Amino acid sequence: MATAAARLRDERIEEQLKGLPAKPGVYLFRGAGDAVLYVGKAKSLRPRVRSYFRGGDSRQGLDRMVTRVARIEVIVTTSEVEALHLEQNLIRRHRPPFNVRLRDDKSYPYIAVTVEDDFPRVMFTRERHRRGVVYFGPYANAKKVRETLDVLNRVFPYRPCEGPQPGRHSGIPCLDYHIERCLAPCVGYVSEGDYRTIVDSVIGFLSGDTSPIIRELEHKMQAAAEGQRFEEAARYRNRLFSVRHLAERQAADKRAIGTIDVVGIAAEGDRAAVQVFPLRGGRLVDRHSFHLENVEGQGVPELLEAFCLEYYGSAPAIPPQVVIPPDAGPTEALEEYLSELRGSRVEVRTAQRGEKRRLQELARQNAELALVQDAAETERERTRRVEALEELRESLNLESLPIRIECFDISNIQERAPVGSLVVFQDALPKKAHYRKFGVRHAGGQDDFAMMAEVVSRRFARARSVTADEWDESFASVPNLVVIDGGKGQLAAALTAMQAYDLPRVAVIALAKRAEEVFLPGRADPIVLDSASSGLHLLQRIRDEAHRFALGFHRQRRDAQARESILDALPGVGPARKRALLRHFGSPERLLAAPSEELEGVPGVPAKTGREIYAALHKAGGA
């Protein structure tokens, strides 16, 4: 039977599935901590992604991945081929665990030309890191790449042999020469210059100049057909198809585009979304998504400027060109600012036509999609918070929704540096500006109940003493629900402390850590909420936050006391020399371990005082 937590996850995923576009693109399944579990591509995102969750995909091990998916992210593209290459780039970037398990993890194929060799090779490869090699690709289909290399080798007879130098040890031409697949540079049948011309033709074709070889293949195909050599004509037809297939590159891998950032913006009401498509060397390597809030009434020019100032102000590198939306307005000031940051000219421009215009439109579409999905997620989160508050109201029999919840916790170790914390959740969200710390003044030994009573009493005493001159919104606000970290004893102590003040009806409960039991005043037995209950999860979040806040303050005070206990008792050490010692040693532990010679050489501390400090520390046994 599915747990309540699993049902909530399924409902969240179902809402995301409803909003998927029926367009080609890439999808990312994210799990706990927003880690990428899987990256895939689809001709149509909506049916492909839905198939994972509705039994349309029967691949082995899929259920194990699907049960871990917490969120779905999609990137829209214009074609499946483009999505394929973007998928590969994202896989290389994120290394998702389920991609490694469910698909071939080899990199995509390239065609390499070893231009620094005397007689360069043209070869198939899956690596791209060697110097002196020109790479073309990546390509989507390894079989088609091999077929095209075969076609190229028939038209351009470059050497197919391996190694930096052509030929075999026998010194005679191989079979490739006799079947007209090589000009035998190994035995000097072709000069280095003539061979270089052949290789330049290959590079030209792979760079996009496909017309010569296509015309030659078409001519040979027609000649064979006219001569009724239909099998030969079919072979030329197939080769022509292979060549044309190779020319199909993903739209996001145009080398001529170079290194640019493409920015897309979508705004609605008081929210806006920004998408940045970074292209490096002509390849779309990632997608960065940002959300802007409190933007109501601002146009695209203002949003663009505000975003660029913040984004590029902390960016490790700035590209030489930034493509922006067409309605971005004047960009001279922004262009000058980015140029100063980069140290060389940055062109900020709109794209009127061509590939850059298409990419900018894609960025805008993805920004609009992100805005819609963010609005839907915000509404789902608000609904979940209301459900959690409503569940607490019903389970704890509260008079109203606990809109403001305050939680108290005590932290100490064997009476050392006892502290208390107050954390506030407003509308089921932390309101950190209202958090408060208390240094416990209780001196009666280890008594958690008395410490809790003191902290609660001081909090509500401050509520009574708040004035217009010393206004504190946190203390002035009255909570709907007070949560005490502890059991019956802490609850009783807090209730006793609160009774001394004329408070409106404030509900008080205690949450015990061990069994997550909820204790209510006047009730002997605790309430045990379902472990998957959203109300219990909210109480746990509040309690854990109070514990974290108290523990941090306790450690801070304990460290301060440790420094004071050592340094304040040293002879001849005042505030200035204390700072000099801490600046030099960094910690009391290093000071204790320091030899006399080092103490005598501390800047700002006389040598005589250094010797006295060493004597005092070791006379006291290092304490």
N, C-alpha and C positions, 0 to 999 in steps of 0.2 A: 504494500500500500504506500503510495507516495506521501511523503511528509509535507507539512504546510510550506516549508521552505522551498521544496521542489516545485510545489504548485505555484508559488509566487514567481519563481524563476521561469516556469513554463508560460505564465501569463505575460511576463515581461517580454519574453522571446516572441510570443504570438503577436503582441502589439508591434514589435519591430518588423516582423514578417509582413504584416499588413501594409506597411509603408514603403516596401521595397519597390524600386522602379523596374519597369520591364525593359531595361536597356543593357547593352553589354558593359562589362566592367569587372572589377576585382572585389572580392569579399574577404574580410578578415574575421575569424572567430577568435574572440578574446575571452580569457578565463579569469581566474582569481588574480587580483592585483593588476588587472588589465593586460596581462601577458598574452602575446599572440600565440594561439594554439595552432592555427591553420590558415593558410592563404590559398585561395583558389580563384579561378577566373570563370566567366560564364558568358555565353552569347546573349542570354537574357537573365538578369540577376534574380528576378522574382521567382520563376519556377525552379531555378537551379538551387537557390539557397533553401527554398521551402522543402525541396526533396530530402534534405538531410533530416528534417524534423517530422516528416509525414510519411516515412517509409518508402520514399521513392529511390533511395540509394542503398544498395545491399552490400556495399564493400565491407570486407572483414575488418573488425575493430572499430567501425564507425560509431557504434553505440557508446563506446568508452569515451570518445571525443565529444560527442553531442551532449552527454550528461555534464560535461565540464564547461560548456559554453555559457558565459554570463552576459555577453554583449556581442552584437554583430555590427561591423563597420563595412561600408561599401564605398568604392571609388568608381564613378561612372567614366567610361571611355567611349570612343566612337566606333570601335570595331573589336572583334574578338582577337584579331592578331595583335592589336595594341594592348589589349588586356593581358594577353599571353606574356608579352615581354615585361609589362609592368608587374605582373605576378612574379616573374623570375627575379626582378630587382628587389621586390619586397621580401621574397624568400631569402635572398642573400643577406638582406639587412637584418631581418628578425630571427632567422633560423628557427622556424616554428617546429616543435617536436613532432607534430602529426604529419607535417609535410615530409619529413625524413622517413617516417614509417610507411606512408601510404603511396609514395610516388618515387620515381627514379630521381635520385639526388644528384645526378651528374649535371654539370653546367651545360649551357646551350652551345651549339656548335658555331665555330668561326671558320673563315677561310684566311689563311696566313700566307703572306708573301715575304720570303726572306731576302729583302732588298739589299742587304749588305754583303751577301754572298757574291762571288764572281759570276756564278750562274745560278740565279735565285730559283728557289723551289716555290711552287704553288700547292698548298696542302691543306688538308682538313685537320682541325685541332679543336680541343675544348679548353685550352688555356689561353690566357691573354696577359702575359707578364714579361715576355722576353724583349730585350732591346734589339734594335735593328730589324724589327719585323713589323710589317704593316698588316693590321687585322681588319677584316670586314665582317660585319655581323653585329650582334648575334642573330641567328636565324632560327625559325620556329621548327623546322623539320630537317633532321639530320639526313634522312634518306634522300630528300630532294637536293641537299647540298652536295652529297656524294654524286648524285646523278648529274648535277650541273658541272661539277669538276670534271666529270667524264666528258661532258659535251665541250667544255672549254678546252680540254686537252686534245680533242679531235680537231677543233678549229685552230687553236693556238698550241703548236707542238712543243710545249715546255717539258722539261725533263721530269719524269715521275719518280726517279730513283731517290733514295734517302741519303742523308748526309750532306755536309757543306760542300763537298766536291763531287762532281758527277762521275758516273762510270763504275766499273767493277775492276777487281785486281787483274783480270785477264787482259784488259786493255783492248778489247774488241767490242763493237756495238752490240747491245742486247736486242731482244726481240722487239722492243718498242720502236726501235729505229726502223726495222723491216716492215712493221705494220703502220708506219707513218704516224706514230704517237710521240716521237722524239727526233730531234735533229742531230743527236749524237755529239754534244759538246765534249764528251769524254775523250773522243779521238780527234777532235779538232775539225769536225765536219761543218761547224758553224762558228763564226767569230763571236767574241764577247759582246761587241757592239750590236750585231744583228740579233743575238739572243736577247739582249737588253730591250731591243725594240719589241720583240714578242711579249716580254714580261710587261712592258709599259702598256701594251694593248690590253692585256689581261687586267691590269690595274684600272685602266680607263673603263673597261666594261663593268668591273665590280664597283667602280665609283659612280656608276649610273649611266655611262655612255653605252647603252645597249644596242643602239641602232645598227652598227656595222654587223655584228654577229647575227642579229635577228634578220637583217636583210639577206645575209648569206644563207642562213638556214631556210628562209622562205624560198629563195631562188633554187636551192638544191631540192627542196620538197616539190616545188612545181615542176622542175625538170624531170624528176623521177616519176612523177605522176603522168606527165605528158608522154614519157617513154614507157608507160604502163608497167613501171617497176614499183608496184603498189606496196610491197613489203618494205622496200627501201624508203619510199615516201612516208610510210607509217613511222619508220624509225626517226626520220627527220622531224615529223610532226611531234613525236613524243619528246625529242630533244628541244624543240622549240617551246613546248609546254613547260619543260623543266626550267628553261632559261627565264621565261616569263614569270614562273612561280618564284624563282629566286629573287626577282626584282621587287616582289611584294614585301616591303619592309613595314614594320609597325610605324604608325604616324608619329609616335613619340620618340623615334630613334633617327631623326634627321640630322646628320652631322653638320649640315650647313647652318642649322640654328645656333649651334655653339653653346656657350654657357650663359644662361639667363634664368631669371625668376619670373614666373607668370602669376599674377595676383588676380583673384576673383573675389568680389564682395557682394553680399546680399544682406539687406536690412529690412526689418519689419518692426514697427513700434519702437520699443526701447531696447531692442536686441539686434545684433548684427553678427554675421559669420564671415570669416575671411579664410580663403583657401590659397595656399602658396604651392605652386608646382615648380620645384627646382629642377632644371635641366642642366646636366653637367656633361660637356662634350656631346651635346645633342640628345642625350638620353634622359628620360624622365626617371629619376632615381628614387623619388619618394613623394609623399604628399603631406603637407603640414596644415593642420586645421586649428583655427582659433575662434573664440567667441568673444564678442565685445558686448558689454552691458551699459545701461544708462546712456544710450545713444539717440534717444528720441529727439526728433527735430533736426538732426544733423544729416547732411547730404554725403554723397560718396566722396567728394574732395576732402571734407573734414575727416571722415573716417579713414581714408587712405593715408592722410598725413599723420594722424594720431597713431595708426598702426605701424607705419614705416619707422617713425621715430623710436617707438618702443622695440619693435622687432629687430631692426637693423642696428639699433644702438648697442645691443648685446650680442649680435651675431658674430661668429668667429671669422666669417668671410662674406664679402659682398660681391655679387657678380657684376660684370661690366654693363649689363643691361637688365632693366626691370620693365616688364610689359604689364600695363595697368588697364583698368576698365576704360571704355571709350568716353564715359561721362565724368572723368576724374578732374577736369578743369586744368588750369595752369600748373605746371610742375617745375618751374625754374628753381624755386627755392628748395624744393625737395631734392632736385637733381644736384644742386650745389652742395647740400648737406651730405648726401650720400657719397659724393665725389671726395669730399674732405675726409670722411671716415675711411674710405677705401685707399686714398692716397693717389688715385688716378681717376680719370673721367668715368662717371657712371651715367648711362643714358636711360632716362625714364620716359617712356613713350607708350602711346597706344598702338594697337595693331589694326590696320585698316583692311588687310586681306591676307590670304595665304595661310601657312601653317601656324604662325604665331596668333593670328586672329582666331583660328579654330581652337588652339590650346587655351586662349583667354576665355573663349566661350565655354569650354569644358570646365575651367576653374570656376566660372560664374555659376554654372549648373550645379557643380558639387557644393558650392557655398550655399545655394538655395536649398539643396537637399539636406545639408548639415543643419541649416536653420530650422527646417521643418522637423527633423529628427530630434533636435535639441528641445524644441517646444513640446513635442510629444513626451520626451523623457522627463522634462520639468513637470508636466502635468501628471505623469505617472508617479513621480516622486512625491509630489504634493498629496496625491490620493493615498499613497502608502503611509505618509505621515499622519494624515487625518485618521486613517484606519487604525494606526497604532494608538493614537490618543483616544479614539473611541473605544478601543478594546480595553485600555486601562480604565477608562471611566466605568465601563460595565463590570469588569473583573473586580475592581476595588470598590465598587459602589460609591463613586464620587458624585458630588452634586452637579459638577460641570466638567467640561473638557479641561484637562490640565495643560492649559496653554503655556504657563510659565512653571517650570519645574526647577527646584533648587536641590542640590545634593551636597551633603557634608561628609568629609572623611578625615580621619586622624592618621598621622604617620609619625612613628618614633621607633627608636631601638634602645631598649633598656634605659628609658628615661632621658636619653640623649637627644637634644634638639627636637623636642616635640612640636609639631605644627599641625594646623588644620587647614582645610581647603573648602571653598565654596565654588561650585560650578553651576552655571545657569544654562538651561535649554529653553529656548523660546520657539514655539510652533514646531517642536521636536527637532530643532537644530541648535547647535552650540552657539551661545552668545558670549564670545570670549571677552568682549569689552566689559562684561559684568562679572567676570571671575574675580574672586578675592582670596587673599592668603591671610592666615592668622598665625602669629607666633604664640604658642600656648604658654600661659603664665603660671599654670598650676604647678605647685611645688610639693605636692603630697605624695610623691612616689609614682609608680606605674599604676595609673588608674584611668583606663580608657573611657569609662563612663563619665567621670568628672571632667575629663578633657573635652569630651563631646558636648557636655552641658555648657562648659565655658564658651566654646566656639559658637554654639547656637545662641546662647544668651547675648554674646557680644554682637552677633549679626543683627538681632532684632532690637537691641538697645540702640544701635546706630540708626535703625529705621525711625525710632522715636526722636532722635536728636538731629536729624537732617534739617538744615535750614536753607534759606535762599542763598545765603552767603557761602555756605559749605555744602553745596548740592552734590549728592551722589546718587545717580539714577539707579544703580544696582541696589543699594540699601533702601532707597525710597520705594522701590517696587515691592509689591506684596505677591508672594508665590501662590499658585493654586494648589501645588503639591510639593511637599518636602520629603526628600528621600534620604534616609540615614544609612550609611554603610555599616552594617553590623546586624545584631540580633535583638532579642527582647530587651537586654540590658541597655544597649545604646538607645533604643527607641524610648524606653522609660525615661532615661536621662534627658533626652531632647524634649519630650513632652513636658517634663517638670520645668525645664528652662523656659519654654514658650508660654507656660501658664502665668508667668510673672508679667506678661505684657498684654495689653488690650488689643488683641489681634482679631481681624475678621476670621471667618470660618476657613481655616487652612488645614487641608488634609495632610497627615503625616504617616509615613510607612517606613519600614526598615527592610533592607534586602541583604540576606545572609549569603556569603560567598559559597560555602561548601555545597549546599544543595539548591542554591538559588531559590530559597524560600522567601516569601513576602509576609512580613508580620504587620498586623494592623492593631491599633489600640482597642482594648476591650475584647479581643478575640484570642482564645487560648491556642488554637491550632493555626499554623501558617497556611497561606494560600500557595499552592504550587501551580504555576502557569505552565502551559504546554511549552516544551523546549523549542518548538518552532513558532511560538507566538510572537507576532510583531510587537506586541506590548512589552513582553519580557525582553526582547532584543533591545528595545528603546531604553528600558531600565538598566540593562547591562551596559549599554553604551555610556549612559550618564554616570553610573557607578565607576566604570573603568576610567572615564575621563577625570572624575574627582580623585581617584587613586593616583593617576599619572601626575596630576597637578600638585597634589600633596607631596608625593615622593620627590618630585623635582625640587620643591622648596625645602624639604627636609635635608636632602643631600647638599643643597647650597648652604644651609645654616650649619650643618655638621662640618663641612669643609672649612667654613669661616671659623668655627670654634677650634678646629684642629690647628689652624694657623695661629689663632690667638693664644692657645694654650702653650705653644712653643715660643713664639716670637715675643709676646708681651712680657714674658718673665725673664728675658735675657738682659744682662747688665749693659747699660749704655746704649740701648736700642729704643729710639723713639719712632714716630711715624715715618720720618724721612729715611732712616736707616732700615726700617722694616721693608719699605718699598724697594730700597736698593738690594736687600737680601733676596726678596722674592723675584725681582727682575733678573738677578744673576742666576739663582738656582732653579727658579720655576715652581718648586714645590717644597714643603717641609721635609719630605723624605730625602730629597737630594741634599738639603741643608744638613740633616743629621749624619749623612754619610760622608760629608766633605772633610778632607784633612785640614790640619791647622794652616798649612801653607796657602791653601786656596782661600780660606776665610780671611787671612791677612791681606790677600790681594783683591778683595771685592771692591769695585769702584764705589766711592761714597762712604766707605767704612774704614776708619783708621786701623792701621795694623795692630795697635795695642788692643783696640776694641775687638778685633777679630780673634786675637789670642784669648781674651776674656770670654768671648762667646764659645769658643772651642772648649775651654776649661769648664764653663757652666754646663754645657750640654753633656759632657762626658762625666762630670761629677754627679750629674743627676741621672746618670745611666741612660742618656739619650731620650729622656722624656721631658 
